[in-house]
Amino acid sequence: MTNEATRILGLDPGLRRTGWGVVAAEGSRLRWIAHGVITPPEVAPLSERLLFLLEAVGQVCVDQDCDEAAIEEVFVNMNPVSTLKLGHARAAVMLAPARHGLSVAEYSPNLIKKAVVGAGHADKTQIAFMVKRLLPAAGDVKADAADALAVAITHAQMRKRALLTVLGGAA
């Protein structure tokens, strides 16, 4: 890694499976670093599953030497109990990088899909296909990790746009 590279941790939160992916952003160039899926024990009480997520994501931050993090915003569905549980998981996943001093950006699912695929209503297959095209070194990536890498890619694009705007360039 060069001094100019920024390691971005993308997170796709879930109570059963939380995807994570790390990319290095060097200007407009992206390089795959690592990815994986965190799976808390399903039989554990909610509080223990949340603690598991907090600790596991925190360990990823340390192990991968991350500089920044980004997370997908909560998707509200028809089941309020499921939405609330996802919100709990998202909070644990979001607190882990913050606890390690990383800034955490949030992006809507539609923005992530548009940034990676070009369409705001892309499905998981399209996202995984584009992640593989943009980060060929990642190989075949399972859905949760592909979504997390898509979050990291989106953050890299958004931070580049913000930097260009600050420097007076076109966004």
N, C-alpha and C positions, 0 to 999 in steps of 0.2 A: 504494500500500500504506500502510495506517495503521500507527502504532506498535504497535497491539495485535495485528496480524496476525502469525501464525507461518507461515513458508513451510516446507512439509513435502515432502521428496523421497521418493517411493515407488519401490522398485526390485524388478523381477522378473528375477532373474539367469539367464543362460544363456550358454553358450560360443559359440553361433551368433548368438543375438539376445538382448540385454538390454533390457528395456523400462524406461522411466523416466517418471515423471509428477510434476508439482509442483502442489500446491494451497496456497492461503492459507486458514488457519483463523482465523476471528474469532468467538470464542464458539462457537455452534452453527452458524454460517454457514460454508459452504465455497465457495471461488471457484477455478475452474480458472485456472492460470497458463500451463503449457506441458506438452508430452509429446513423447516420441520413442522411437526404437529405435536402439540401438548395435549395429552389426554388424562384428565384427572380421573381418579377411581369413581366409577358411576354409582357405586353402592355407598360411598361416603356421604355424610351429611353436607348440606349446602355450604356451611361455614368452612369445612375442611377442603372442599373442592375449590372454593374461592382462594383460600390460603395457598393451596397447591398451585393455582394459576399465578398468583402474585409472586411466589418464590421461583417458579419455573421460568417465567418471563424475565424476572430479575436476573436469573442465572444466564439466560441468553444474552441479555444486555452486557454482562461482564465477559462472558466467553467470547462473544463476537466483537467486543470493543466498539460498541455502537456510539455514534455521535448524536443522532437525532432519531425520533420515532414518529410513526404515523399510524393511525387507527381508523378503521371504518366506523362511521357513525351508526347508531342503532337503527335497525330496520324494524319499524312498528308493524306487527301483523295483527290478525283478527283475534288472537288469543292474548288477553292482557296478562295472564299469569306467565306465559312463555316470554312475552316482551319484558316483563319485570325481571325474570331470571336472567335473560340475556343482558339486561342493564346491569345487573349485579356482576356478571362475568366481565362485561366491558369495563366496569369500574376497577376491578382487580387487575385486569390486563393493562389498563391505562395508568394506574398508580405505580406499577413496577418500574417502567422507564423513568417516570417522574422522580421516584425514590432514588434513582441512580443519577440524578442531575440532568436527564435528557429532556429537551423540549418535546412535546407531543402534539402533533397536528391532527386534525380530524377532517375526514372527507366523506361526503355522501356516497352511497353505493352507485348512484347514477353518474356522478363525476368520475369515479374510479373507472367505471365501464367505458365512459366516453374517452377518458385519457388513454386507456390501454387498447381498446378495441375500435374506438371511433363512433360507437353507438351507445347511448345511455341505457339501453334495455338488452344488452348482450347477456347470453346465458353463460353458465360456468364452463362449458366446453369451449366456447369462443375465447373466454378469458385465459384458460389454460393454454390454448393454441397460441395466442399472442404472447403470453409470457415465455413460452418455449422459443418463439421467434425472436423476441427481444433479448432474451437471456439464454442462448443456446447451451451454455456450460451447465445450466441447471438441470438439463435432461428432462425426463418425463416427471412432472410435478403433480402430486395429488391435489384435488380441488381446494382444500383448506389452505395449503401452503401456496398454491397458485394465486389464490385470492389475496393472501398476505403479501406476496411478491408484487402483485398488481397495486396494492396500497403503497408499497415502497417506491414503485415506478412513478405513481401519481405524485407522490411527495417530491421526488427528484424533479419532475417536470414543473410543479408549482413553485418550488424554491428557486429554480432557474428563472422562471418568469418574474418572480418577485425581485430577484437580484438585477435582472435586466431593467426593470422599472425603476429601481433605486439608482442604477447607474445612468438612467436617462435613455435607455434603449427601448426598442419596441417590445411589447409584451407578447 
